[in-house]
């Protein structure tokens, strides 16, 4: 269903497709990003949204192919990294 929805969204002229709405209990996963990315066409981009709580979550989703993230928690995660590890 996710693959079909991604393809239909592309065919309908979407600029972005996204993993979750944030309304349900679903969360963005690397598996979802990989699946959806393999079903994109044209210039459609991919947004990972919902359940992204840590820098590691965000990084993994971007590495899997997400071009945008939808999260209200990443600022806190990044600030925590900056204060605890100077290598970032």
C-alpha positions in Angstrom: 0.0 0.0 0.0 2.8 2.4 0.8 4.5 1.7 -2.6 1.2 2.2 -4.4 0.4 5.4 -2.5 3.9 6.7 -3.4 3.5 6.0 -7.1 0.0 7.4 -7.2 1.2 10.6 -5.4 3.9 11.0 -8.0 1.5 10.5 -10.9 -0.9 13.0 -9.3 1.8 15.7 -9.4 3.0 15.8 -5.8 6.2 17.7 -5.0 6.8 15.6 -1.9 5.5 12.4 -0.3 5.9 11.9 3.4 6.0 8.9 5.6 3.4 9.7 8.3 1.0 12.5 9.2 1.9 12.5 12.9 -1.7 12.0 13.8 -1.5 8.3 14.3 1.0 6.2 16.2 3.1 5.6 13.1 6.7 6.7 12.9 9.1 7.3 10.1 11.4 4.3 9.6 14.4 3.6 7.4 12.5 0.7 5.8 9.7 3.1 4.8 12.1 5.6 3.4 13.8 2.9 1.4 10.5 1.5 0.1 9.1 4.9 -0.8 12.3 6.2 -2.4 12.4 3.1 -4.7 8.8 4.1 -5.9 9.4 7.8 -6.5 9.4 9.2 -10.0 10.2 12.5 -11.6 11.4 15.2 -9.3 9.2 14.1 -6.4 11.1 14.3 -3.1 10.7 12.5 0.2 9.9 13.8 3.7 10.3 11.7 6.8 7.9 12.7 9.4 6.8 11.6 12.9 8.7 9.9 15.6 12.1 11.4 14.8 13.5 11.9 18.3 17.3 11.8 18.1 20.1 12.9 15.9 20.8 9.3 15.1 17.2 8.8 13.9 17.4 11.9 11.7 20.8 10.9 10.3 19.6 7.4 9.4 16.5 8.7 7.6 18.5 11.3 5.6 21.1 8.6 4.7 18.2 6.4 3.5 17.0 9.1 1.2 14.7 11.5 3.0 15.3 15.1 1.8 13.3 16.7 4.5 12.4 15.9 8.1 9.2 16.8 9.9 9.9 16.8 13.6 9.5 19.1 16.6 12.2 17.3 18.7 15.3 17.5 16.5 16.4 20.9 17.8 16.6 19.5 21.3 18.5 16.5 20.1 21.0 18.6 18.2 21.5 21.0 21.1 22.2 18.0 23.3 24.8 16.7 21.0 26.5 20.1 20.7 26.8 20.4 24.4 28.0 16.8 25.0 30.2 16.1 22.0 32.4 18.7 20.3 33.0 16.5 17.2 29.7 17.4 15.6 
